[in-house]
Amino acid sequence: MALKFNQLLAKYVTGNIPAGNLPEVAITGISEGLKSDSLYILAGLSKNESSFEIEHYLALALSELQIIQLDKRQAALEYALAITEEVIEGNKDVIIGIKEIKNKAIDSYDFYTETKEYVYDSIGFESLYGLYGTYDDLTDINPPLKSDLASIEEVRKEMFDELKKWQDKLTVLLGINSPR
């Protein structure tokens, strides 16, 4: 599954898409049926154009489409949800997905400052974070010990199950009625 326009915007806001790739994001929006003169112009720009010009047309397109630019926190959660969906749909490995969620989506915003009791508990990611740490510990030796292989597979399964639960938590946090 390719990311949708709104998910690509979230990925851009989190700093994971350079401005030069925004014309491709615009093409995605057009393919989804969005209509805006500035979006068409943006889609036609070269990735070598000035980032100021590219971002100018993005801002105009969002205004014309009446789309409010996400703040960094919201964008981090939207991008994390997009990755979660890729993993659950079987388009991305659970370990690669959780690593991307942690390192690229969640870490693009300072969720540490929201900690109540455990790191990432304000967004319900604390269990996945703990499981990812366990997986990392089990696979720290290259190649992993044969005695750890069953534990590694069990942790992978637990991570996948927990990711499905986290998807539901994210949809609530983002105000989405149900997973897309």
Phi, psi and omega in degrees: 000127176278150179294147179276167182307309182295328178288322177293323175298318178297318179297323178293313182299327180282358178087018183255004170227126178287156180305327180297341180266000181296329174302324177292324177297319179298320178299320177299315179299317179296318180294338177272001177097007178286138182234121180197133179302317182291329177294320177296318178296314179302317180298332181272353181284151176280150178292349178269359177298164176300136179298331178295318179292317179299313181292329176298313180290329174297313180299317178297316180298315180298321178295314180297325181274357182056044176255126179276129178298130180293145169282169187297324180296309180299319180297320179299319180289320177298316180294319177298320178295321178299317179293318178303315179297320178300318181293312184296325179282356178086014181268354180211140177298143183300320181292313178299318180296313181293323176298318178293318177302310182295306189280330185252321181272295186295318182287357176283348179231152183272077178287347178301324183290345179266358185302131177262303180232320181234152179302132178071014180289341179291341179242010177072020183264001187298321179294315178297321179298318178294317178295322178296321177297319177297314179301315181299318178297317182292331183257010183298329179272132182246116355284159180299153177296144179301326181293341181266350186300317179295320179294321179298314180295323179294318179294320177301316180295315179299321179297317180297314179297318180292327179295322177296320177294320181293327177303316178296319178297319180296319180298325176291313179301324182271355179074030179261137184297317180204165177304146185286000000 
